[in-house]
């Protein structure tokens, strides 16, 4: 898939962007059969794209071989119905290796994670992402967060780089994002994409839409696709009443529960998938499982979210 065609498919999604969890067996090894089922259910539920082996998919915990097998499984299960974007990260050499493994496995694009741990300057960050983009023919979305934060001028340079098609923001600095969007619009006009990549992005998506950023990741789609779809549809159609009802009754309480434990942005989502009947196993260390009480609260919250959908036939 070319940069232009992937960008076009992602630009106006028909549904949420799906970030599947990675399934493990009780002994800890990857369970490709359950992973395939998870991906298949997501696509059939209405996902517009599959972002395989990214943050929610515990990219950090996968060996290169496991990564390759999971990406290939996601590609096979989607069967071209929606694009598959794979994570790539760590230092430049390993990020390039993961990028090439993703290409070999049939992925349509890459989500380039922040480099491992180091606090690099803008020049070094640009060199890193340019080398990742040059390593394969796959279009690249750069993930801004933590130790990979860009100035507006640097994002202009990214937008001018062959193969880089977008920026996913996991930082949440709306002033910075407004300046980024303005700078790229002025100095590198085109079809550069922006994504809200904050945990539980629905919680902040109304604010991002005001900046013209309509794309966002949805971890909730992993375990409550109908709720995620209803919220996505409400945003697309301007149904503020439904959006506010879901924000007040489901998303805000979920974000508050997520804040009760470190790593819950992944672990709580995985618990949600298990609650809905698919045994995807536990998270790998250094993440840890939610407490029994928190899982109980999550179950109640999921039940409340579906009740909200029934109130007005959403």
C-alpha positions as CSV (number, residue, x, y, z in Angstrom):
1,X,0.0,0.0,0.0
2,X,1.4,3.4,-0.9
3,X,1.6,6.4,1.5
4,X,-1.2,8.1,-0.4
5,X,-3.6,5.1,-0.3
6,X,-3.0,4.4,3.4
7,X,-3.5,8.1,4.2
8,X,-6.7,8.1,2.2
9,X,-8.0,5.0,4.0
10,X,-7.2,6.5,7.4
11,X,-8.4,10.0,6.7
12,X,-12.1,9.4,6.9
13,X,-12.6,6.3,9.0
14,X,-15.9,4.5,9.0
15,X,-15.3,3.4,12.6
16,X,-12.8,3.5,15.5
17,X,-9.2,2.7,15.1
18,X,-8.7,-0.7,16.8
19,X,-5.6,-1.4,18.9
20,X,-5.9,-5.1,19.8
21,X,-4.3,-6.5,22.9
22,X,-1.9,-9.4,22.5
23,X,-3.2,-12.7,23.8
24,X,-1.1,-15.0,26.0
25,X,-1.5,-18.5,27.2
26,X,-1.4,-19.3,30.9
27,X,2.3,-20.2,30.7
28,X,3.0,-16.8,29.1
29,X,3.6,-17.6,25.4
30,X,1.7,-15.8,22.7
31,X,-1.6,-17.4,21.8
32,X,-2.0,-16.7,18.1
33,X,-5.4,-18.5,17.9
34,X,-7.0,-16.2,20.5
35,X,-5.2,-13.2,19.0
36,X,-6.7,-14.0,15.6
37,X,-10.2,-14.3,17.2
38,X,-9.7,-10.9,18.9
39,X,-8.7,-9.2,15.7
40,X,-11.4,-10.9,13.7
41,X,-14.1,-9.8,16.1
42,X,-12.8,-6.2,16.0
43,X,-12.9,-6.1,12.3
44,X,-16.4,-7.6,12.1
45,X,-17.6,-5.2,14.8
46,X,-16.7,-2.2,12.6
47,X,-13.0,-1.2,13.1
48,X,-11.7,1.1,10.4
49,X,-8.1,-0.1,10.9
50,X,-6.1,-2.5,13.1
51,X,-3.0,-1.1,14.9
52,X,-1.2,-4.4,15.8
53,X,1.5,-4.7,18.4
54,X,1.4,-1.1,19.5
55,X,1.0,0.2,23.1
56,X,-2.2,-1.6,24.0
57,X,-0.7,-4.7,22.3
58,X,2.3,-4.6,24.6
59,X,4.9,-4.0,21.9
60,X,7.5,-3.5,24.7
61,X,7.0,-7.1,25.8
62,X,7.2,-8.9,22.5
63,X,10.3,-10.6,20.9
64,X,10.9,-9.8,17.3
65,X,9.6,-13.2,16.3
66,X,6.4,-12.8,18.3
67,X,5.9,-9.4,16.8
68,X,6.3,-10.8,13.3
69,X,3.9,-13.6,13.9
70,X,1.2,-11.3,15.5
71,X,1.5,-8.8,12.6
72,X,1.2,-11.6,10.1
73,X,-1.8,-13.0,11.9
74,X,-3.5,-9.6,12.0
75,X,-2.9,-9.2,8.2
76,X,-4.3,-12.6,7.5
77,X,-7.4,-12.0,9.6
78,X,-8.2,-8.6,8.2
79,X,-7.8,-10.0,4.7
80,X,-7.5,-6.5,3.2
81,X,-10.8,-5.4,4.6
82,X,-9.1,-2.7,6.7
83,X,-5.4,-1.6,6.8
84,X,-3.0,-3.0,9.4
85,X,-0.5,-0.7,11.0
86,X,2.3,-2.2,13.1
87,X,4.3,-0.7,15.9
88,X,8.1,-0.1,15.6
89,X,10.3,1.2,18.3
90,X,13.4,1.1,20.6
91,X,16.7,2.5,19.3
92,X,17.1,3.2,15.6
93,X,18.7,-0.1,14.6
94,X,15.9,-2.1,16.4
95,X,13.2,0.2,15.1
96,X,14.4,-0.5,11.6
97,X,14.5,-4.2,12.3
98,X,10.9,-4.2,13.5
99,X,9.9,-2.0,10.6
100,X,11.3,-4.6,8.1
101,X,9.7,-7.5,10.0
102,X,6.3,-5.6,9.7
103,X,6.8,-5.2,6.0
104,X,7.7,-8.8,5.6
105,X,4.6,-9.8,7.5
106,X,2.4,-7.8,5.1
107,X,1.6,-4.7,7.2
108,X,0.3,-1.6,5.4
109,X,2.0,1.0,7.6
110,X,4.0,1.7,10.8
111,X,3.4,3.5,14.0
112,X,6.9,4.6,15.1
113,X,7.1,4.6,18.8
114,X,9.4,6.9,20.9
115,X,13.1,5.8,21.0
116,X,14.0,3.8,24.0
117,X,14.5,5.9,27.1
118,X,17.0,8.6,25.8
119,X,16.2,12.3,25.9
120,X,17.3,13.3,22.5
121,X,17.3,16.7,20.8
122,X,15.2,17.7,17.8
123,X,18.0,17.0,15.4
124,X,18.5,13.4,16.7
125,X,14.8,12.7,16.8
126,X,14.4,13.8,13.2
127,X,17.4,11.6,12.1
128,X,15.9,8.6,13.9
129,X,12.5,8.9,12.3
130,X,13.9,9.6,8.9
131,X,16.0,6.4,9.1
132,X,13.0,4.4,10.1
133,X,10.9,5.9,7.2
134,X,13.7,5.2,4.8
135,X,14.1,1.5,5.9
136,X,11.0,0.2,4.2
137,X,8.3,1.2,1.7
138,X,5.7,1.4,4.5
139,X,4.1,4.7,5.3
140,X,5.0,5.9,8.8
141,X,2.9,7.6,11.6
142,X,5.2,9.2,14.2
143,X,4.0,8.8,17.9
144,X,4.7,11.9,20.0
145,X,4.8,11.3,23.7
146,X,7.1,11.0,26.7
147,X,10.7,11.5,25.4
148,X,9.7,12.2,21.8
149,X,8.1,15.7,21.8
150,X,8.5,17.9,18.7
151,X,8.6,21.6,18.0
152,X,6.2,22.8,15.3
153,X,9.3,23.3,13.0
154,X,10.3,19.7,13.5
155,X,6.8,18.4,12.6
156,X,7.1,20.5,9.4
157,X,10.3,18.6,8.7
158,X,8.6,15.3,9.4
159,X,5.7,16.2,7.1
160,X,8.3,17.0,4.3
161,X,9.9,13.6,4.8
162,X,9.1,10.9,2.2
163,X,7.1,8.1,3.8
164,X,6.0,10.0,6.9
165,X,2.2,10.6,6.7
166,X,1.1,11.6,10.1
167,X,1.6,12.4,13.8
168,X,-0.1,10.7,16.7
169,X,-0.2,12.9,19.8
170,X,0.1,11.2,23.2
171,X,1.2,14.3,25.0
172,X,-2.0,16.3,25.3
173,X,-0.6,19.8,25.0
174,X,-3.3,21.4,23.0
175,X,-1.4,24.7,22.6
176,X,1.5,22.9,21.1
177,X,-0.8,20.9,18.8
178,X,-2.5,24.0,17.6
179,X,0.9,25.5,16.7
180,X,1.9,22.3,15.0
181,X,-1.2,22.1,12.9
182,X,-0.8,25.8,11.9
183,X,2.9,25.4,11.1
184,X,2.3,22.4,8.9
185,X,-0.7,24.0,7.2
186,X,1.5,27.0,6.4
187,X,4.8,25.5,5.5
188,X,4.1,21.9,4.4
189,X,0.5,21.9,3.1
190,X,-0.9,18.6,2.1
191,X,-2.7,15.6,3.5
192,X,-0.6,15.2,6.7
193,X,-2.7,13.2,9.3
194,X,-3.1,13.9,13.0
195,X,-4.3,11.4,15.6
196,X,-5.3,11.9,19.2
197,X,-3.3,9.1,20.9
198,X,-4.0,9.9,24.6
199,X,-5.1,6.9,26.7
200,X,-8.9,6.6,26.4
201,X,-8.8,9.3,23.7
202,X,-12.6,9.6,23.7
203,X,-12.3,11.6,26.9
204,X,-10.4,14.4,25.1
205,X,-11.6,14.0,21.6
206,X,-14.1,16.9,21.7
207,X,-11.2,19.2,22.4
208,X,-9.0,17.7,19.7
209,X,-11.9,18.1,17.2
210,X,-11.8,21.8,17.8
211,X,-8.2,21.8,16.4
212,X,-9.4,19.9,13.4
213,X,-8.0,16.5,14.6
214,X,-10.8,13.9,14.0
215,X,-8.8,10.7,14.2
216,X,-8.2,9.0,17.5
217,X,-7.3,5.6,18.9
218,X,-9.9,3.6,20.9
219,X,-8.7,1.1,23.5
220,X,-12.4,0.8,24.7
221,X,-13.2,-0.7,21.3
222,X,-11.2,-3.8,22.4
223,X,-13.8,-4.8,25.0
224,X,-16.9,-2.6,24.4
225,X,-17.0,-2.0,20.6
226,X,-20.7,-1.0,20.6
227,X,-20.0,1.8,23.1
228,X,-16.9,2.9,21.1
229,X,-18.9,2.8,17.9
230,X,-21.8,4.8,19.4
231,X,-19.4,7.5,20.6
232,X,-17.6,7.6,17.2
233,X,-21.0,7.9,15.4
234,X,-22.1,10.7,17.8
235,X,-19.0,12.7,17.0
236,X,-19.3,12.1,13.3
237,X,-23.0,13.2,13.2
238,X,-22.8,16.0,15.7
239,X,-24.9,14.2,18.3
240,X,-23.6,16.1,21.3
241,X,-26.3,14.7,23.6
242,X,-25.1,11.1,23.0
243,X,-21.5,12.1,23.2
244,X,-22.0,13.9,26.5
245,X,-24.1,11.0,27.9
246,X,-21.4,8.5,27.2
247,X,-18.6,10.8,28.5
248,X,-20.4,11.5,31.7
249,X,-21.7,8.0,32.4
250,X,-19.0,5.8,31.0
251,X,-15.8,7.4,29.8
252,X,-15.1,9.8,32.7
253,X,-15.6,7.0,35.3
254,X,-13.5,4.6,33.2
255,X,-10.6,7.2,33.1
256,X,-10.9,7.7,36.8
257,X,-10.7,3.9,37.4
258,X,-7.8,3.7,35.0
259,X,-6.0,6.2,37.1
260,X,-6.1,3.9,40.1
261,X,-3.2,1.8,38.9
262,X,0.0,2.2,36.9
263,X,-0.1,0.4,33.6
264,X,-3.9,0.2,33.8
265,X,-4.1,1.8,30.3
266,X,-3.2,-1.7,29.1
267,X,-4.0,-4.0,32.0
268,X,-7.5,-2.7,32.6
269,X,-8.3,-3.0,28.9
270,X,-7.1,-6.6,28.8
271,X,-9.2,-7.3,31.9
272,X,-12.2,-5.9,30.0
273,X,-11.6,-8.2,27.1
274,X,-11.6,-11.2,29.5
275,X,-14.8,-9.9,31.1
276,X,-16.5,-9.9,27.7
277,X,-15.7,-13.6,27.2
278,X,-12.4,-13.9,25.4
279,X,-9.5,-15.2,27.4
280,X,-6.5,-13.1,26.2
281,X,-4.5,-13.9,29.3
282,X,-2.7,-11.6,31.7
283,X,-0.3,-8.8,30.9
284,X,3.4,-9.5,30.9
285,X,5.8,-8.0,33.4
286,X,6.7,-5.3,34.2
287,X,2.9,-4.5,33.9
288,X,0.7,-6.1,36.6
289,X,-2.9,-7.2,36.8
290,X,-5.7,-4.9,38.2
291,X,-6.9,-5.7,41.7
292,X,-10.0,-7.9,42.1
293,X,-11.9,-4.8,43.3
294,X,-11.0,-2.8,40.3
295,X,-12.0,-5.6,37.9
296,X,-15.3,-5.7,39.7
297,X,-15.8,-2.0,39.3
298,X,-14.8,-2.4,35.6
299,X,-17.5,-5.0,35.1
300,X,-20.1,-2.7,36.7
301,X,-19.0,0.2,34.5
302,X,-19.2,-1.9,31.3
303,X,-22.8,-2.9,32.3
304,X,-23.6,0.8,32.9
305,X,-22.2,1.8,29.5
306,X,-24.3,-0.7,27.7
307,X,-27.4,0.4,29.7
308,X,-26.7,4.0,28.4
309,X,-26.9,2.7,24.8
310,X,-30.3,1.2,25.5
311,X,-31.7,4.3,27.1
312,X,-32.3,6.1,23.8
313,X,-31.7,3.3,21.4
314,X,-28.2,4.5,20.6
